[in-house]
Amino acid sequence: MNKREMWVGLGLVILLGVVAVVTFTFQKADNFRGTLYDPALPAPEFSLTRANGQEFRLGAQKSKLVYIFFGYTSCPDVCPTTLAEMRQVRETVGDKADQVEVVFVTVDPDRDTPEKVQEYATLFDPSFVGLSGSMEELEKIWNDYGVYRQIEASTSSTDYPVTHSSRLYLIDQDGNLRLSYAFGTPPDDIAQDLDLLLK
């Protein structure tokens, strides 16, 4: 091998190394499709009484990935869409679905009893957890997660819209707030993130 061939070979090796490093760096940045909390933050703890009278405590779910969504059972669009997409996500991950908990917390406790929220959540998937509570209990949870909710003016005291934020929050197996998703994030993107965290 002459000097020219050696330098060409060495240059090729260096070039391939640079390409590999750049590719790895950009792939790493693109791994998660949701908004990444970096560093991950301890998820605000909360507990609420379920429709069956048992306590649901977030901290007791540490062996699972927990998706939390805030909405209400009379919601005409965002809430049913999000819950239907989360059912799709669970179906996509197949046998890993038992490692995923989907929790729907109301922003409308005046109409949404624990029984009503659980019944609504179950319509989308029997494994989904629906939660309600007192205004005092829920206001703390909403504040901790930065949830916006506003009851809009209506001519009826029982039929009124509630404007609310629509982010989906992912708590990892260590109890950390790891990712969040804007409304409209493709279910396949959420499923991909879930796969990455379950590996």
TORKOL-4160 file (C-alpha; in steps of 0.2 Angstrom, whole numbers, padded with zeros to 4 digits, m for minus):
199
<pt num="1" X="0000" Y="0000" Z="0000"/>
<pt num="2" X="0007" Y="0017" Z="m0005"/>
<pt num="3" X="0006" Y="0033" Z="0005"/>
<pt num="4" X="m0008" Y="0040" Z="m0006"/>
<pt num="5" X="m0019" Y="0024" Z="m0003"/>
<pt num="6" X="m0015" Y="0025" Z="0015"/>
<pt num="7" X="m0021" Y="0043" Z="0017"/>
<pt num="8" X="m0036" Y="0040" Z="0007"/>
<pt num="9" X="m0041" Y="0025" Z="0018"/>
<pt num="10" X="m0037" Y="0035" Z="0034"/>
<pt num="11" X="m0048" Y="0050" Z="0027"/>
<pt num="12" X="m0062" Y="0038" Z="0023"/>
<pt num="13" X="m0062" Y="0030" Z="0041"/>
<pt num="14" X="m0062" Y="0048" Z="0048"/>
<pt num="15" X="m0076" Y="0053" Z="0037"/>
<pt num="16" X="m0086" Y="0038" Z="0042"/>
<pt num="17" X="m0083" Y="0041" Z="0060"/>
<pt num="18" X="m0089" Y="0059" Z="0059"/>
<pt num="19" X="m0105" Y="0053" Z="0049"/>
<pt num="20" X="m0108" Y="0040" Z="0063"/>
<pt num="21" X="m0106" Y="0053" Z="0077"/>
<pt num="22" X="m0118" Y="0066" Z="0068"/>
<pt num="23" X="m0131" Y="0052" Z="0065"/>
<pt num="24" X="m0130" Y="0046" Z="0083"/>
<pt num="25" X="m0132" Y="0063" Z="0090"/>
<pt num="26" X="m0147" Y="0068" Z="0079"/>
<pt num="27" X="m0155" Y="0051" Z="0082"/>
<pt num="28" X="m0153" Y="0053" Z="0100"/>
<pt num="29" X="m0161" Y="0070" Z="0100"/>
<pt num="30" X="m0176" Y="0064" Z="0090"/>
<pt num="31" X="m0179" Y="0048" Z="0100"/>
<pt num="32" X="m0194" Y="0055" Z="0110"/>
<pt num="33" X="m0208" Y="0063" Z="0100"/>
<pt num="34" X="m0216" Y="0071" Z="0115"/>
<pt num="35" X="m0210" Y="0087" Z="0125"/>
<pt num="36" X="m0196" Y="0080" Z="0136"/>
<pt num="37" X="m0193" Y="0086" Z="0154"/>
<pt num="38" X="m0175" Y="0086" Z="0155"/>
<pt num="39" X="m0170" Y="0083" Z="0169"/>
<pt num="40" X="m0186" Y="0073" Z="0173"/>
<pt num="41" X="m0196" Y="0081" Z="0188"/>
<pt num="42" X="m0204" Y="0072" Z="0202"/>
<pt num="43" X="m0222" Y="0071" Z="0197"/>
<pt num="44" X="m0234" Y="0080" Z="0209"/>
<pt num="45" X="m0241" Y="0067" Z="0221"/>
<pt num="46" X="m0260" Y="0066" Z="0223"/>
<pt num="47" X="m0273" Y="0054" Z="0229"/>
<pt num="48" X="m0292" Y="0053" Z="0225"/>
<pt num="49" X="m0306" Y="0041" Z="0230"/>
<pt num="50" X="m0311" Y="0030" Z="0215"/>
<pt num="51" X="m0329" Y="0026" Z="0211"/>
<pt num="52" X="m0327" Y="0009" Z="0220"/>
<pt num="53" X="m0322" Y="0018" Z="0236"/>
<pt num="54" X="m0304" Y="0013" Z="0234"/>
<pt num="55" X="m0290" Y="0026" Z="0235"/>
<pt num="56" X="m0280" Y="0030" Z="0219"/>
<pt num="57" X="m0263" Y="0036" Z="0224"/>
<pt num="58" X="m0251" Y="0041" Z="0210"/>
<pt num="59" X="m0236" Y="0036" Z="0220"/>
<pt num="60" X="m0243" Y="0018" Z="0221"/>
<pt num="61" X="m0241" Y="0016" Z="0202"/>
<pt num="62" X="m0222" Y="0017" Z="0201"/>
<pt num="63" X="m0221" Y="0000" Z="0192"/>
<pt num="64" X="m0231" Y="0007" Z="0178"/>
<pt num="65" X="m0230" Y="0021" Z="0165"/>
<pt num="66" X="m0245" Y="0033" Z="0169"/>
<pt num="67" X="m0253" Y="0044" Z="0157"/>
<pt num="68" X="m0264" Y="0058" Z="0165"/>
<pt num="69" X="m0276" Y="0068" Z="0155"/>
<pt num="70" X="m0288" Y="0082" Z="0162"/>
<pt num="71" X="m0305" Y="0084" Z="0155"/>
<pt num="72" X="m0323" Y="0081" Z="0158"/>
<pt num="73" X="m0337" Y="0069" Z="0153"/>
<pt num="74" X="m0348" Y="0082" Z="0143"/>
<pt num="75" X="m0333" Y="0088" Z="0132"/>
<pt num="76" X="m0338" Y="0087" Z="0114"/>
<pt num="77" X="m0322" Y="0084" Z="0106"/>
<pt num="78" X="m0304" Y="0085" Z="0114"/>
<pt num="79" X="m0308" Y="0073" Z="0128"/>
<pt num="80" X="m0316" Y="0059" Z="0118"/>
<pt num="81" X="m0303" Y="0061" Z="0105"/>
<pt num="82" X="m0289" Y="0059" Z="0117"/>
<pt num="83" X="m0296" Y="0044" Z="0126"/>
<pt num="84" X="m0299" Y="0035" Z="0110"/>
<pt num="85" X="m0281" Y="0039" Z="0104"/>
<pt num="86" X="m0275" Y="0032" Z="0121"/>
<pt num="87" X="m0285" Y="0016" Z="0118"/>
<pt num="88" X="m0276" Y="0015" Z="0101"/>
<pt num="89" X="m0259" Y="0017" Z="0109"/>
<pt num="90" X="m0263" Y="0003" Z="0121"/>
<pt num="91" X="m0268" Y="m0008" Z="0107"/>
<pt num="92" X="m0252" Y="m0003" Z="0097"/>
<pt num="93" X="m0240" Y="m0009" Z="0111"/>
<pt num="94" X="m0249" Y="m0026" Z="0113"/>
<pt num="95" X="m0243" Y="m0036" Z="0127"/>
<pt num="96" X="m0234" Y="m0021" Z="0135"/>
<pt num="97" X="m0251" Y="m0013" Z="0138"/>
<pt num="98" X="m0253" Y="m0020" Z="0156"/>
<pt num="99" X="m0238" Y="m0009" Z="0160"/>
<pt num="100" X="m0248" Y="0007" Z="0156"/>
<pt num="101" X="m0260" Y="0016" Z="0166"/>
<pt num="102" X="m0272" Y="0029" Z="0158"/>
<pt num="103" X="m0279" Y="0041" Z="0171"/>
<pt num="104" X="m0293" Y="0053" Z="0167"/>
<pt num="105" X="m0296" Y="0067" Z="0180"/>
<pt num="106" X="m0311" Y="0079" Z="0178"/>
<pt num="107" X="m0310" Y="0097" Z="0177"/>
<pt num="108" X="m0329" Y="0098" Z="0180"/>
<pt num="109" X="m0333" Y="0091" Z="0198"/>
<pt num="110" X="m0350" Y="0099" Z="0199"/>
<pt num="111" X="m0356" Y="0087" Z="0186"/>
<pt num="112" X="m0343" Y="0073" Z="0186"/>
<pt num="113" X="m0345" Y="0062" Z="0201"/>
<pt num="114" X="m0332" Y="0048" Z="0203"/>
<pt num="115" X="m0345" Y="0036" Z="0196"/>
<pt num="116" X="m0349" Y="0046" Z="0181"/>
<pt num="117" X="m0331" Y="0049" Z="0177"/>
<pt num="118" X="m0326" Y="0030" Z="0179"/>
<pt num="119" X="m0341" Y="0025" Z="0168"/>
<pt num="120" X="m0336" Y="0037" Z="0155"/>
<pt num="121" X="m0317" Y="0032" Z="0155"/>
<pt num="122" X="m0323" Y="0013" Z="0154"/>
<pt num="123" X="m0332" Y="0017" Z="0138"/>
<pt num="124" X="m0315" Y="0019" Z="0129"/>
<pt num="125" X="m0306" Y="0005" Z="0138"/>
<pt num="126" X="m0311" Y="m0005" Z="0154"/>
<pt num="127" X="m0293" Y="m0003" Z="0161"/>
<pt num="128" X="m0294" Y="0017" Z="0161"/>
<pt num="129" X="m0296" Y="0025" Z="0178"/>
<pt num="130" X="m0308" Y="0040" Z="0180"/>
<pt num="131" X="m0306" Y="0051" Z="0194"/>
<pt num="132" X="m0316" Y="0065" Z="0202"/>
<pt num="133" X="m0316" Y="0073" Z="0220"/>
<pt num="134" X="m0320" Y="0089" Z="0229"/>
<pt num="135" X="m0316" Y="0106" Z="0222"/>
<pt num="136" X="m0303" Y="0109" Z="0235"/>
<pt num="137" X="m0294" Y="0092" Z="0231"/>
<pt num="138" X="m0295" Y="0095" Z="0212"/>
<pt num="139" X="m0289" Y="0113" Z="0212"/>
<pt num="140" X="m0273" Y="0108" Z="0220"/>
<pt num="141" X="m0270" Y="0095" Z="0207"/>
<pt num="142" X="m0274" Y="0106" Z="0193"/>
<pt num="143" X="m0262" Y="0119" Z="0200"/>
<pt num="144" X="m0248" Y="0107" Z="0202"/>
<pt num="145" X="m0250" Y="0101" Z="0184"/>
<pt num="146" X="m0253" Y="0118" Z="0177"/>
<pt num="147" X="m0270" Y="0114" Z="0171"/>
<pt num="148" X="m0281" Y="0129" Z="0165"/>
<pt num="149" X="m0300" Y="0127" Z="0166"/>
<pt num="150" X="m0313" Y="0140" Z="0164"/>
<pt num="151" X="m0332" Y="0137" Z="0165"/>
<pt num="152" X="m0340" Y="0147" Z="0151"/>
<pt num="153" X="m0356" Y="0158" Z="0152"/>
<pt num="154" X="m0372" Y="0148" Z="0148"/>
<pt num="155" X="m0390" Y="0150" Z="0150"/>
<pt num="156" X="m0391" Y="0134" Z="0159"/>
<pt num="157" X="m0384" Y="0129" Z="0176"/>
<pt num="158" X="m0382" Y="0111" Z="0171"/>
<pt num="159" X="m0377" Y="0112" Z="0152"/>
<pt num="160" X="m0361" Y="0123" Z="0150"/>
<pt num="161" X="m0345" Y="0121" Z="0142"/>
<pt num="162" X="m0328" Y="0120" Z="0151"/>
<pt num="163" X="m0313" Y="0127" Z="0142"/>
<pt num="164" X="m0298" Y="0118" Z="0148"/>
<pt num="165" X="m0280" Y="0114" Z="0143"/>
<pt num="166" X="m0277" Y="0098" Z="0134"/>
<pt num="167" X="m0260" Y="0092" Z="0137"/>
<pt num="168" X="m0257" Y="0073" Z="0141"/>
<pt num="169" X="m0244" Y="0070" Z="0154"/>
<pt num="170" X="m0233" Y="0054" Z="0155"/>
<pt num="171" X="m0226" Y="0049" Z="0172"/>
<pt num="172" X="m0212" Y="0036" Z="0171"/>
<pt num="173" X="m0209" Y="0020" Z="0182"/>
<pt num="174" X="m0199" Y="0030" Z="0194"/>
<pt num="175" X="m0213" Y="0043" Z="0197"/>
<pt num="176" X="m0205" Y="0057" Z="0187"/>
<pt num="177" X="m0214" Y="0068" Z="0175"/>
<pt num="178" X="m0205" Y="0063" Z="0159"/>
<pt num="179" X="m0215" Y="0069" Z="0144"/>
<pt num="180" X="m0230" Y="0078" Z="0139"/>
<pt num="181" X="m0240" Y="0079" Z="0123"/>
<pt num="182" X="m0250" Y="0093" Z="0114"/>
<pt num="183" X="m0267" Y="0088" Z="0108"/>
<pt num="184" X="m0266" Y="0081" Z="0091"/>
<pt num="185" X="m0250" Y="0072" Z="0093"/>
<pt num="186" X="m0251" Y="0056" Z="0083"/>
<pt num="187" X="m0255" Y="0040" Z="0093"/>
<pt num="188" X="m0240" Y="0032" Z="0084"/>
<pt num="189" X="m0228" Y="0045" Z="0091"/>
<pt num="190" X="m0235" Y="0042" Z="0109"/>
<pt num="191" X="m0233" Y="0023" Z="0106"/>
<pt num="192" X="m0215" Y="0025" Z="0100"/>
<pt num="193" X="m0211" Y="0034" Z="0116"/>
<pt num="194" X="m0219" Y="0021" Z="0126"/>
<pt num="195" X="m0209" Y="0008" Z="0118"/>
<pt num="196" X="m0193" Y="0017" Z="0121"/>
<pt num="197" X="m0197" Y="0019" Z="0140"/>
<pt num="198" X="m0202" Y="0000" Z="0141"/>
<pt num="199" X="m0186" Y="m0007" Z="0134"/>
